[in-house]
Amino acid sequence: MPGIKRILDANANRAREALRVMEDAARFILDDAELSRQLKQLRHDFAKAMSAVPGLEVNRDTPGDVGTSITTPGEMTRSGVADVATAACKRLTEALRTIEEYGKTLGDWTGPQGFSTAIEKIRYRAYELERQLNLRLLPTRPRQWKLCLLLTESLCTHQGWWNVLDDAVNAGIDCVQVREKNMDAGKLTKRVNTILDAFGTCVTVIVNDRPDVAMASGAHGVHLGQTDISCENVRQLFGSQLIIGVSTSNLDEAKQAKKNGADYCGVGPMFHTTTKHKPTLAGPAYLREYLAWNQLPHLAIGGINTQNIHELIEAGVQGIAVSSTVCTADDPLDATKKLVDAMSA
């Protein structure tokens, strides 16, 4: 039993320390009163649950603990606030799991539901608070791009996809979204790698629909539609490693995207387009509504060209995404320059 109590004591210390780190992030970094309150309550409930096991400190032997001198290089470095909080979250849930499992050897003498059952409930609450904290502690949101090229090989009818992209970069795009829905993962990963090697230092490279390819290739981010894997799931899988964009056609979808951890929103469709059929148009009216909300960077999308872009500029657009206007052009360089000039006027 002394060995079990040493395990419980050591992991209780880990859990308390991790909870304090998480609470400080919510309180001082996020200024989130509700999340701070929930974390503080969890800390107090955990202390109450642990009080059911008496005499833990009696078995403590820090100088004689063979594990105190064992460290790994990753423990000594943190890339930022989000990394600090993520490490604390993992430390908390791992410690709670250990307490729960070893606590089962104590039996049910600690109360009507048993000690391990009480810790299990706390662990599930910890998972939810971990999710909330990770969603809030995203990296600094991406700058507002001015012109994003949606690059699809099949649309590049007059020039090859590489020439189209090269011209567009030279003309001033600051973001490219690689949209190849029917390309297998291996070929798509290789293509994104090629784009990153050539242009990754001067434009943001986003992969459409495929977070797995975005991660495997080292792309800056992924863009998701309303019927793709959810933004929330991608954020849970990859944390802050990817910029995440979400297509929206109304403000409710935009608000949900922000809640789920999106960094920016596609806003549209603005006009009729042959690239992707949409049953209804959001139009410039939705753009105005989005800009009044003004919570995330945006890319207006859908049928935008030099003839109608002035409607979006009058509405206050800051960023647009185009496909056919550049990809199908005889002269992609000139087509892109005209859009860049219009957005810069």
N, C-alpha and C positions, 0 to 999 in steps of 0.2 A: 504493500500500500504506500510506503514512503516514495517509491519511484513514481507511482501514478500521481501522487500529489505534487511532486516536483514538475511533472509534465503539465499538470493543470495550472500550476502557479506560473511557470514560464510562459505559457501561451496566454494566460490572462493578462500578463504584463504586455505581451505583444499586442493583444487586442486593444487594451486601454490606450497604449501609445499611438496605435494606428488611428483609433477613433479621434484622438485629440488632433492629429495631423489633418484628418479629413474635416473636422469641425473648423479648424483654423482656416482652411482653404475656403470653405463656404462662408465663413464670417468675414475674413479680412480681404480675400481675393475677389470673391463674387458679391459680397455685401448682400447675401441672400438670407434674410431673417428666418424664413420658413424652413429652408434646408438646414440652417444652423440649429434651429430648434429641434428638428427631428433627430439630428446627429447627437445633440446633447441628451435628448430623451433616451436614445438607444444606449448611450454611455452609462446613464444612471440605471436603466433597466438591466444592463449587463452586470453592473456592480451588485445590484440586488440579487440577481441569479447566482452570482459567484459566492455571495455571503452564505449560501446554503451549504457550502463545503467549508467547514471550520479548519483552522490550523494549517493553511497552505504555507504561510510564511515560515512556520517552524521548520519546514523541510527544505527551505531555500539554502543553496550553497553556491553563491555566485563565484567565489574564488576557485572552488573545486569543480566548476562546470567545464567539461572538456570542450563544449561547443562555442564558448565565448571568443575563442581565438581563431575560429574558422570563418573566413570571409571569402567573397568572390569579387572580382574587379567590378562587376555591375553594381554591387552595393555601394561603391564609393563615388559613383557619378549619377547625376540627374540632368536631363536635357532641358528641364524647365518645370514650371509649376504643375502642369498636367502630369508630367512624369512622376513628380513627388507624390501627388495625390493617388495616381494609379498604383504605385508601389504600396502605398498605405492601404488602399482598398484590398489588394491581393493579400497583404499581410493579415488584415483583419479576418477575411473570410477563411483563409487557411487556418488561422489560429482557432477560430470558432469551430471549424470542422474537427480539429484535433481534440479540442475540449469536449465536444459532443461525443466523439467515438470513445475516448478513454473514460468519459463520464459514465458510459454505460456499465462500466465495471462496478460502479457504486450502488447499483440497484435503484429502487424507487423510494428509498428512505427519505429523500429530500423534499417530498411533497406529493400531493395527489397526482400530479402529472409526471413527476420525475424530473431530475436535473437535466438529463440529456434532451428531453422533449422541450424544456424551457429554452435551452441553448439553441436548439434547432429553429425555433420560432424567431429568435434573435438573428440567426444566420440568414434566414429568408428576408427579414427586414433589411439586413446589411446589403444583400444583393440589389435590392431596389434602390437603396441610397447610393450604392456604388454606380448604378446606371445613371441616376440623376446627376451625380457629381461629374462623371465622365462626359455626359452630354453638354454640361455647362462649361467645363474647362477645355474648350476647343482652342486650337491655335488662333492667333490673330486672323480675323477673317480676310479673305483674299481682297486685293485691291480691286477697284471697279474697272474691269476690262472695257475697252472701247469697241473693239471689233474681234469677234471670234469666228473663225472659219470652221464650218461643219464639213469635214472632209470625207467624201465617199467616192471610192474609185469608179464605180459604175456611172457616176454623173460627170466624170471628167472626160467628155466626149471629144473635145478638140485638142486637149493637151493631156499628157499622162499625169497621174495623181501627184507624182513627185514634182513635176514642173509647175503644176498649179500651186502646190504648197510653197515651193521656193519663191515663186512670183508674189504670192500673198504675203509671205514674211518680208520680202524686200519692199513691198508696198506699205507695210506698217501694221499688220495684224499683231495683236498681243496675246492671242489665245487660239489654240486649235483643238477641236474636238474630233477625235477619230471615230467615225460612225460606220462600222462594217458589221451589220447584224448577222450576215451569213458566213462570215469568215471563221475558220476554226481557231481555237485558242492559241495553238502553237504559232500559226502564221500571223495572227493578229499581234501576239506578243513581240514577235520579231519585227513587225512593221513599226510598232510603237517604239521599240528600242532604237531603230534606225532614225526615227523622227527626233527622239530625245538626244541622240548623239550629235545630230546636225544642228538642231534648233532649240534644245532644251534650256539653254542659258538665256535665250532672248524671248521666248514665248512660253506660256503655260500650256502644258500638254494634258488634255483630258480624254479619257476613254468613255465612250457611250455604252451604257448598260452593263459593263463587265468589270465589277470590282476585283475579281480574281486576276484578270489580265492587267488591270491597273497596278495591282500590287506586284505581280510577277515581273512586270516590265520596268517598274520604278517610275511610272507616270505620276504627275502631280495630283491627279484626281480622277473622279468618276462622275458621270452624269446619269441620273436615274429618271425614268418616266414613272407615271402614276401606277402602272401595272408591273413594273420591275420589282426586284427585291427592295424592301423598304429601306429608306435612309437610316432609320433607327437600327435595323439589323446590321447594316454595313458599318455603322459607327460602333456598334457593340463588338463586331468582329475585328475591326482594324483601328479602333480608337481614333487618334488625331493624325494618323499617318497619311490619310487621303483628304484632299479637298472634296467635298460632296456637293453637287448641284442637283436640284430637283425641278422637273418640269411642272409648271402650274398654269391653270387657266382661270383661276379665281382666287380671291383673297383668302378664303377659308383654307384652300390647299397650301397657299403660301405660309399662313400662320402655322399650319400643321407641320410643314417642312421645317420651319424654324424650331418648333418644339422638339422635333425629332433629331435635330442636330445639323441641319443643312447649313452650308456656308454661303450659298447663293441660290437664286431661283431663275429658271427659264420662265419668261413671261410671254404667253401667247396662246394660240397663234394670233398675230397681228392682222395678217391678210391671208387671202386664199393662196394655197401653195400646192404644187403638183408633187412635191417631195414626200409629204406625209399627210394623208387625208385626215381631216378633223371635221366632225359633224357640225360643230358650231365655232364661230369666231369669238375670241375674247376681245380682240380689237384694241385700238388706242384708249378706249374708255377704261379697260382693265389696267393698262399701263399707268394712267393717271391715278387710279385708285391705289395701285401698288406704290407709286412714288409718294403719295400722301402718307401711306403707312411707313415706308422708308426704314425697314428693319434689317434688310439684307441687300447686298449687291445684286444686280439683275442683268440679264441678257434678254432683250426683246427678240422674239423669234417668229418666223412664219411669213414667207412671201415678201420679205423686205428687199427693195431694190432702189435704184436712184430716182425712180419716179414717185415713190410713195414715202421715202424716208423722211421727207420734210414734215409729214404728219406726226411722226414720232418725235422729231426734234422739237416741234412746237409743244408737244406734250411734256417735254423735259427729259427724254431718254438719255441715258448715260452710256449704255452698252447695248450692242446688237449682235446677233448671231445670224450668219447667212450661209447658204449652201449653193443652190442652183445659180444665183446671180454671179458667183465667182467660178464655181466648178465647170459650168457649161459655157463660159465665155470664150470667145475666140482669143481674147487677150486678157488673161486673168490679172496681169499686173495692172493694166489700165482700169479694169472693173473694180479692183480692190482700192486703187488710189482714189477713185471717185467717191467711194463710200467713206474712206478715211478723211478725205477733204470735207465731205458733208458733215461728218461727225465733229470735225475740228473747227468748223466755221463759227 
